Amino acid sequence: MRLMRFAVVTDRVFISFAVLLALAAMTRADEPQPVTRSLYVEGYTDQLSYAPGDTVEFHVSATAPKWSLEISRLGAKTETVFKQENLAGAAYPVPANASSHGCGWPASFTLKIPSDWRSGYYDAVLRVADGGGEFTERNRRTAESRLFFVVRSAQPGKNSKILLQLATNTYNAYNNWGGHSLYAFHARNKLQGTRVSFDRPLAGQFRTWELPFVAWAERNGIALEYAVNSDLEFRPELLKQYKLVLSVGHDEYWSTPMRDHLEAYIGAGGNVAFFSGNTCCWQVRSEAEGRQLVSYKQAFNLDPLFPSGKRRLLATLWSHHLVARPENQLTGVGFLHGGYHRSHGQYMDGAAAFTVHRPEHWVFAGSGLKAGESFGGKNTIVGYECDGCEFELQDGLPTPTHRDGTPETFAILGTCPARWHPDDALWYDRFPRDKTGAPAEGHAVMGVYTRGGSVFTVGTTDWAHGLAGDDPAVERITRNVLERFSK
């Protein structure tokens, strides 16, 4: 009798456990499963440019316990100069104001720049890998991101008398990491920022315009030394070591000290070549020792300097009448009399080429080009954003009026039609307009002037397309300018 009772009890206990296990399994199936943590690695350096012997701080956030670093110099060839595995990783929060004031992450790794690293643009690839989730989603995952820094020459001017200063302010202005940039179109909630920080991940735009120029120069035995926009502001002593300073591509955002120092350089006999467009369009102010840029752009009345009387320093268009310092005075051309070509819906079927004027000028020597001929269209050298000047036809040739600040000695060598998108021009009450009130037709203008030193400009962001495409006229003109201005 006891044995039967025990068996029954045991049977009942067994059944109870089975039921409990089944119920538990059902409960777990209904509960949310653990989410595998995302895998990422991102970072930035503490400065934009360094000299050999300087120490680079890498501020890196990663969700993997280890990350790796590979550094290469980009040019005609990619030269890998450094590799390091198994660097300690840690994830850090992203502050709400990271876009404007930076991430504040601690330094994860430091590297002293070796003495034999050549001046140039250095691409750093950060990589992580793991095996996926703990219980599910088990698979090998990898992630990588990029950052960059520039190495200046250990002895400025020793290996080249040509200094290429990269458009790093523009890189930052368009960077929406953290949610905001100096633009609304790709910002969180479409809100345009007025301040951007370099202390956040920044990929840059080097590959779009400057790298094709650099690769062409190196393939042709033309040595360059490198700096960044802020070096013109904080290291102006560099300039006196060079015969020629270059701007390539999209060099849109300039501070007052940058411009002051370069104009003084020109006045003292230095030469500048702007193989760029939309150049020096917006004034910015550097803050936090150059780690932040401020620009109010269209909302210039919100700038704290607006009621102060220091309106020449307003962070808005250089060509705004309150600033009264149009970029034409520096470059010879400006965006108000330029606009878009094959971009923003303007001249989308345009020739993307320059029409030649004054073919006898030394700039065209050896090109074989004749008056009225065009060049560069095959590689769309006139495109995206363009700068021009106000001009009239005299004896059939475009001649500057100089009313817009274009220097008296400026000679127009080539033109291509361009225009602003109407929406872009609505905010500025003194935008050049035609008789109907629409934005006036503009042009990309290629030209040159002399005032102490000489200045050449192409008035288009996309000139380097012609170098990448081996356009003989673009190559000849570029070589003529570099050879003449660097002596």
C-alpha positions as CSV (number, residue, x, y, z in Angstrom):
1,M,0.0,0.0,0.0
2,R,2.8,2.4,0.8
3,L,4.7,1.4,-2.4
4,M,1.6,2.2,-4.5
5,R,1.2,5.5,-2.7
6,F,4.8,6.3,-3.3
7,A,4.5,5.5,-6.9
8,V,1.5,7.6,-7.3
9,V,3.1,10.5,-5.5
10,T,6.3,10.0,-7.5
11,D,4.2,9.9,-10.6
12,R,2.4,13.0,-9.6
13,V,5.7,14.8,-8.8
14,F,7.1,13.7,-12.2
15,I,4.0,15.0,-14.0
16,S,4.2,18.3,-12.0
17,F,7.8,18.9,-13.0
18,A,7.0,18.2,-16.7
19,V,4.2,20.6,-16.6
20,L,6.3,23.2,-15.0
21,L,9.1,22.8,-17.5
22,A,6.6,23.0,-20.4
23,L,5.1,26.2,-18.9
24,A,8.5,27.7,-18.4
25,A,9.5,26.9,-22.0
26,M,6.3,28.5,-23.2
27,T,6.9,31.5,-21.1
28,R,10.5,31.9,-22.5
29,A,9.2,31.6,-26.0
30,D,6.8,34.4,-25.4
31,E,9.4,36.7,-23.9
32,P,11.6,39.0,-26.0
33,Q,14.9,37.3,-26.9
34,P,18.2,39.0,-26.1
35,V,19.2,41.5,-28.8
36,T,22.7,41.2,-30.1
37,R,24.7,44.3,-29.5
38,S,25.5,46.3,-32.7
39,L,29.2,46.2,-33.8
40,Y,30.9,49.4,-34.5
41,V,34.2,51.3,-34.2
42,E,34.5,55.1,-34.8
43,G,37.0,57.7,-33.9
44,Y,38.8,61.0,-34.5
45,T,42.3,62.5,-33.8
46,D,43.1,65.4,-31.5
47,Q,44.4,67.6,-34.4
48,L,44.1,67.8,-38.2
49,S,47.7,68.1,-39.0
50,Y,51.0,67.1,-37.5
51,A,54.7,67.4,-38.1
52,P,57.1,64.4,-37.8
53,G,57.9,63.9,-34.2
54,D,54.4,65.1,-33.0
55,T,52.1,62.7,-31.2
56,V,48.7,61.7,-32.6
57,E,46.0,60.9,-30.1
58,F,43.3,58.6,-31.4
59,H,40.0,58.9,-29.6
60,V,38.1,55.7,-30.5
61,S,34.8,54.2,-29.4
62,A,34.2,50.5,-30.1
63,T,31.7,47.9,-29.0
64,A,34.4,45.1,-29.4
65,P,37.0,44.5,-26.7
66,K,39.8,44.8,-29.3
67,W,40.3,47.0,-32.4
68,S,43.0,47.3,-35.1
69,L,44.5,50.3,-36.8
70,E,46.0,50.5,-40.3
71,I,47.4,53.8,-41.6
72,S,48.2,54.5,-45.3
73,R,49.4,57.5,-47.2
74,L,47.2,58.3,-50.2
75,G,48.6,59.5,-53.5
76,A,49.3,58.0,-56.9
77,K,49.9,54.9,-54.9
78,T,48.5,53.8,-51.5
79,E,51.4,53.2,-49.2
80,T,50.6,51.4,-45.9
81,V,53.0,52.7,-43.2
82,F,51.6,51.4,-40.0
83,K,49.6,48.4,-38.6
84,Q,48.6,47.6,-35.0
85,E,46.3,44.8,-33.8
86,N,44.6,44.1,-30.4
87,L,44.2,47.7,-29.2
88,A,42.0,47.9,-26.2
89,G,38.4,48.9,-27.1
90,A,35.7,50.5,-25.1
91,A,32.3,52.1,-26.0
92,Y,31.6,55.7,-25.0
93,P,28.3,57.6,-25.0
94,V,27.6,60.2,-27.6
95,P,26.7,63.6,-26.1
96,A,23.6,65.3,-27.3
97,N,25.7,68.2,-28.5
98,A,28.4,66.1,-30.1
99,S,27.9,67.8,-33.5
100,S,28.6,71.2,-32.1
101,H,30.9,70.6,-29.1
102,G,32.4,67.2,-29.8
103,C,32.4,63.8,-28.2
104,G,34.8,64.2,-25.4
105,W,36.0,60.6,-25.7
106,P,39.4,59.8,-24.0
107,A,42.5,59.0,-26.0
108,S,42.5,55.2,-26.8
109,F,45.9,55.1,-28.5
110,T,48.8,57.4,-29.2
111,L,51.4,57.3,-32.0
112,K,54.5,59.5,-32.5
113,I,54.8,60.4,-36.2
114,P,58.1,58.8,-37.5
115,S,60.7,61.1,-38.9
116,D,60.6,59.3,-42.3
117,W,56.9,59.8,-43.0
118,R,56.5,62.1,-46.0
119,S,54.2,65.0,-46.0
120,G,50.7,64.0,-47.2
121,Y,47.2,62.8,-46.5
122,Y,47.1,59.8,-44.2
123,D,44.1,57.5,-44.2
124,A,43.5,55.5,-40.9
125,V,41.2,52.5,-41.1
126,L,39.8,51.2,-37.8
127,R,38.5,47.6,-37.7
128,V,36.7,45.3,-35.3
129,A,35.4,41.8,-35.5
130,D,33.4,39.4,-33.3
131,G,31.3,36.1,-33.4
132,G,27.9,37.6,-33.2
133,G,25.4,36.9,-30.4
134,E,25.9,34.8,-27.3
135,F,23.0,32.4,-28.0
136,T,21.7,33.3,-31.4
137,E,22.9,35.3,-34.5
138,R,26.2,33.6,-34.2
139,N,28.2,34.6,-37.2
140,R,31.5,36.4,-37.8
141,R,30.8,40.1,-38.0
142,T,33.2,42.8,-39.0
143,A,33.0,46.6,-39.0
144,E,35.3,49.4,-40.0
145,S,35.5,53.1,-40.3
146,R,37.9,55.7,-41.5
147,L,39.5,58.9,-40.2
148,F,42.4,61.0,-41.5
149,F,45.1,63.4,-40.6
150,V,47.7,65.3,-42.5
151,V,51.5,65.2,-42.0
152,R,53.2,68.5,-42.7
153,S,56.8,68.7,-43.9
154,A,59.5,68.4,-41.2
155,Q,61.3,71.2,-43.1
156,P,58.7,73.3,-44.9
157,G,59.7,74.1,-48.5
158,K,62.7,71.7,-48.6
159,N,61.2,69.1,-51.0
160,S,58.7,71.3,-52.7
161,K,57.9,75.0,-53.1
162,I,54.2,74.1,-53.6
163,L,51.9,73.9,-50.6
164,L,48.6,72.2,-51.0
165,Q,46.2,73.3,-48.2
166,L,43.3,70.9,-47.9
167,A,39.7,72.1,-47.6
168,T,39.2,70.6,-44.1
169,N,36.8,73.4,-43.0
170,T,34.4,72.3,-45.8
171,Y,34.8,68.7,-44.8
172,N,33.5,69.6,-41.3
173,A,30.8,71.9,-42.5
174,Y,29.2,69.0,-44.4
175,N,29.7,66.4,-41.7
176,N,26.4,65.5,-40.1
177,W,27.8,62.9,-37.6
178,G,25.9,63.3,-34.4
179,G,22.9,64.7,-36.2
180,H,23.8,68.1,-37.5
181,S,26.1,70.0,-39.8
182,L,26.0,73.5,-41.3
183,Y,23.2,72.3,-43.6
184,A,19.6,71.4,-43.1
185,F,19.1,68.9,-45.9
186,H,20.7,65.9,-44.2
187,A,20.3,67.0,-40.5
188,R,18.2,65.5,-37.8
189,N,14.7,67.1,-38.0
190,K,16.1,69.2,-40.9
191,L,17.6,71.7,-38.5
192,Q,20.7,73.5,-39.7
193,G,23.5,73.9,-37.2
194,T,25.5,77.0,-36.5
195,R,28.5,75.3,-34.9
196,V,30.4,72.1,-35.9
197,S,33.2,70.3,-34.0
198,F,36.2,68.5,-35.3
199,D,36.1,66.3,-32.1
200,R,33.9,63.7,-33.7
201,P,34.3,61.2,-36.5
202,L,35.0,62.9,-39.8
203,A,35.6,61.0,-43.1
204,G,36.3,64.1,-45.3
205,Q,36.0,64.8,-49.0
206,F,39.6,64.3,-50.1
207,R,38.9,61.4,-52.5
208,T,36.3,63.5,-54.5
209,W,38.6,66.3,-55.7
210,E,42.0,66.6,-54.0
211,L,43.1,63.0,-54.5
212,P,42.7,63.0,-58.3
213,F,44.8,66.2,-58.3
214,V,47.5,64.7,-56.0
215,A,47.6,61.5,-57.9
216,W,48.1,63.3,-61.2
217,A,50.9,65.5,-59.7
218,E,52.8,62.5,-58.3
219,R,52.5,60.5,-61.5
220,N,54.0,63.5,-63.3
221,G,56.9,64.0,-60.8
222,I,55.4,67.2,-59.3
223,A,56.2,67.2,-55.5
224,L,53.7,68.8,-53.1
225,E,53.8,69.5,-49.4
226,Y,50.6,69.5,-47.3
227,A,48.7,71.5,-44.8
228,V,45.1,72.1,-43.8
229,N,42.8,75.1,-43.7
230,S,43.5,75.8,-40.1
231,D,47.2,75.9,-40.7
232,L,46.7,79.1,-42.7
233,E,45.1,80.5,-39.5
234,F,47.3,79.2,-36.8
235,R,50.6,78.5,-38.6
236,P,50.9,81.4,-41.1
237,E,54.7,81.3,-40.8
238,L,54.6,78.2,-43.1
239,L,53.6,80.4,-46.0
240,K,56.9,82.2,-46.4
241,Q,58.6,78.9,-47.2
242,Y,56.6,78.4,-50.4
243,K,56.3,80.0,-53.8
244,L,52.8,78.7,-54.5
245,V,49.8,77.8,-52.4
246,L,47.1,75.6,-53.9
247,S,43.4,75.2,-53.2
248,V,41.7,72.2,-54.9
249,G,38.1,71.2,-55.2
250,H,35.5,72.5,-52.7
251,D,37.2,75.1,-50.4
252,E,34.1,76.9,-49.2
253,Y,34.6,78.0,-45.6
254,W,37.3,80.5,-44.6
255,S,38.0,82.3,-41.4
256,T,39.2,86.0,-41.3
257,P,42.7,85.0,-40.1
258,M,43.1,82.5,-42.9
259,R,42.2,85.1,-45.5
260,D,44.2,87.8,-43.9
261,H,47.3,85.7,-43.9
262,L,46.9,84.5,-47.5
263,E,46.2,88.0,-48.8
264,A,49.4,89.3,-47.0
265,Y,51.3,86.4,-48.6
266,I,50.1,87.5,-52.1
267,G,50.9,91.1,-51.4
268,A,54.4,90.1,-50.5
269,G,54.9,88.3,-53.8
270,G,53.5,84.8,-53.1
271,N,51.4,83.0,-55.7
272,V,48.1,81.2,-55.3
273,A,46.2,78.8,-57.7
274,F,42.6,78.1,-57.0
275,F,41.8,74.9,-58.8
276,S,38.6,75.0,-56.9
277,G,35.1,76.5,-56.9
278,N,32.6,78.0,-54.4
279,T,35.9,79.1,-52.8
280,C,35.9,81.3,-49.7
281,C,32.1,81.7,-50.0
282,W,31.2,81.6,-46.2
283,Q,33.0,83.3,-43.4
284,V,33.5,81.1,-40.3
285,R,35.0,81.8,-36.9
286,S,37.3,79.3,-35.2
287,E,36.7,78.5,-31.5
288,A,38.0,76.1,-28.9
289,E,41.6,76.5,-30.3
290,G,40.5,75.6,-33.8
291,R,38.5,72.5,-32.9
292,Q,35.1,74.2,-33.6
293,L,33.8,76.3,-36.5
294,V,30.9,78.8,-36.2
295,S,28.9,80.1,-39.1
296,Y,25.3,81.5,-39.0
297,K,25.2,81.7,-42.8
298,Q,21.7,82.8,-43.9
299,A,20.7,83.6,-40.3
300,F,23.3,86.3,-40.0
301,N,21.1,88.4,-37.7
302,L,21.4,85.7,-35.1
303,D,25.1,86.1,-34.9
304,P,26.1,87.7,-31.6
305,L,28.3,90.1,-33.6
306,F,25.3,91.4,-35.5
307,P,24.2,94.0,-32.8
308,S,27.8,94.6,-31.7
309,G,29.0,96.8,-34.6
310,K,31.6,94.2,-35.7
311,R,29.7,93.3,-38.8
312,R,32.7,92.8,-41.0
313,L,33.3,89.6,-39.0
314,L,29.7,88.3,-39.4
315,A,29.7,84.6,-40.0
316,T,27.8,84.8,-43.3
317,L,28.6,85.3,-47.0
318,W,31.9,87.1,-47.6
319,S,30.1,88.9,-50.3
320,H,27.3,90.1,-48.1
321,H,27.0,93.9,-48.1
322,L,27.4,94.0,-44.3
323,V,30.7,92.2,-44.5
324,A,31.7,94.1,-47.6
325,R,34.7,91.8,-48.4
326,P,33.7,89.8,-51.4
327,E,35.8,86.7,-52.2
328,N,36.5,88.2,-55.6
329,Q,39.1,90.4,-53.9
330,L,41.1,87.3,-53.1
331,T,40.2,84.8,-55.8
332,G,39.2,87.1,-58.7
333,V,35.7,85.5,-58.8
334,G,32.8,84.7,-56.4
335,F,29.7,82.6,-56.0
336,L,27.2,85.4,-56.4
337,H,28.1,85.7,-60.1
338,G,28.5,82.0,-60.5
339,G,26.2,79.2,-59.4
340,Y,25.5,75.6,-60.4
341,H,26.3,73.7,-63.6
342,R,25.0,70.2,-63.9
343,S,23.8,70.4,-60.3
344,H,20.8,71.5,-58.3
345,G,18.7,71.3,-61.5
346,Q,20.7,74.0,-63.3
347,Y,22.2,73.4,-66.8
348,M,21.7,69.7,-66.3
349,D,22.5,69.2,-70.0
350,G,25.2,71.8,-70.1
351,A,28.5,71.4,-71.9
352,A,30.5,71.3,-68.6
353,A,33.4,72.9,-70.6
354,F,35.2,76.2,-70.8
355,T,35.0,78.4,-73.9
356,V,38.4,79.9,-74.6
357,H,39.0,83.6,-74.6
358,R,42.5,85.2,-75.1
359,P,44.2,82.0,-76.3
360,E,47.5,84.0,-76.6
361,H,47.8,84.1,-72.8
362,W,50.7,82.1,-71.3
363,V,48.2,80.0,-69.4
364,F,47.2,78.3,-72.8
365,A,50.8,77.9,-74.0
366,G,51.3,74.5,-75.7
367,S,47.6,73.6,-75.4
368,G,46.8,74.3,-79.1
369,L,43.5,75.9,-78.1
370,K,42.0,78.7,-80.2
371,A,39.5,81.5,-79.5
372,G,36.0,80.2,-79.2
373,E,37.0,76.6,-78.8
374,S,35.9,74.6,-75.8
375,F,37.7,72.0,-73.7
376,G,37.1,69.8,-70.7
377,G,33.5,68.7,-71.5
378,K,34.3,65.0,-71.9
379,N,35.4,64.9,-68.2
380,T,32.8,67.6,-67.0
381,I,35.5,69.9,-65.6
382,V,32.8,72.6,-65.1
383,G,30.3,71.2,-62.6
384,Y,28.7,71.3,-59.3
385,E,29.5,74.7,-57.9
386,C,31.0,77.6,-59.8
387,D,32.4,81.1,-59.2
388,G,32.3,84.0,-61.7
389,C,32.5,87.7,-61.9
390,E,30.4,90.5,-63.4
391,F,31.6,91.3,-66.9
392,E,30.7,93.0,-70.1
393,L,31.6,92.3,-73.7
394,Q,34.2,94.7,-75.1
395,D,35.3,94.0,-78.7
396,G,33.7,90.6,-78.3
397,L,35.7,89.6,-75.3
398,P,34.4,89.3,-71.7
399,T,35.9,92.1,-69.5
400,P,35.3,92.5,-65.8
401,T,33.4,95.5,-64.6
402,H,35.2,95.4,-61.2
403,R,32.0,96.5,-59.5
404,D,31.9,93.2,-57.6
405,G,35.5,93.4,-56.2
406,T,37.3,91.6,-59.0
407,P,40.8,93.1,-59.1
408,E,41.7,95.6,-61.8
409,T,44.3,93.4,-63.4
410,F,42.0,90.3,-63.7
411,A,41.9,88.8,-67.2
412,I,39.1,86.4,-68.1
413,L,40.5,83.4,-70.0
414,G,37.5,81.1,-70.1
415,T,33.8,81.0,-69.3
416,C,30.9,78.5,-68.9
417,P,27.3,79.4,-68.0
418,A,26.0,78.7,-64.5
419,R,23.1,79.9,-62.3
420,W,21.9,79.7,-58.8
421,H,18.8,77.7,-57.9
422,P,16.0,80.3,-57.1
423,D,15.4,78.9,-53.6
424,D,19.0,79.4,-52.6
425,A,18.9,83.1,-53.6
426,L,15.7,84.1,-51.9
427,W,17.2,84.9,-48.5
428,Y,19.6,87.6,-49.7
429,D,18.0,90.9,-50.6
430,R,20.9,92.0,-52.7
431,F,21.4,88.9,-54.8
432,P,22.1,89.8,-58.4
433,R,18.8,89.5,-60.3
434,D,17.6,90.0,-63.9
435,K,14.8,92.3,-64.9
436,T,12.1,89.7,-64.0
437,G,13.5,89.4,-60.4
438,A,14.9,85.9,-61.0
439,P,18.5,85.2,-60.1
440,A,20.7,86.6,-62.8
441,E,22.6,84.3,-65.1
442,G,26.2,83.6,-64.0
443,H,29.3,81.9,-65.2
444,A,32.2,79.8,-64.1
445,V,35.1,82.0,-64.9
446,M,38.7,81.0,-65.4
447,G,41.2,83.8,-65.1
448,V,44.3,85.4,-63.6
449,Y,45.5,88.6,-61.9
450,T,48.6,90.0,-60.4
451,R,48.8,92.1,-57.2
452,G,52.3,91.6,-55.7
453,G,52.1,87.9,-56.4
454,S,49.9,86.3,-59.0
455,V,46.6,84.5,-58.6
456,F,45.0,81.9,-61.0
457,T,41.5,80.6,-60.6
458,V,39.3,78.1,-62.5
459,G,36.0,79.0,-60.8
460,T,34.8,75.3,-60.6
461,T,35.0,72.6,-58.1
462,D,35.4,69.9,-60.7
463,W,38.6,70.9,-62.5
464,A,40.4,67.8,-61.2
465,H,38.0,65.6,-63.2
466,G,40.0,66.6,-66.2
467,L,43.3,65.5,-64.6
468,A,41.7,62.2,-63.7
469,G,40.5,61.8,-67.2
470,D,43.9,62.7,-68.9
471,D,42.4,65.7,-70.7
472,P,45.4,67.1,-72.6
473,A,44.3,70.8,-72.3
474,V,43.5,70.6,-68.6
475,E,46.9,68.9,-68.0
476,R,48.8,71.5,-70.0
477,I,47.1,74.5,-68.3
478,T,47.6,73.0,-64.9
479,R,51.3,72.3,-65.6
480,N,51.8,75.8,-67.0
481,V,50.4,77.4,-63.8
482,L,52.4,75.1,-61.5
483,E,55.7,75.6,-63.3
484,R,55.4,79.4,-63.6
485,F,54.1,80.1,-60.1
486,S,56.5,77.8,-58.2
487,K,59.7,79.3,-59.5
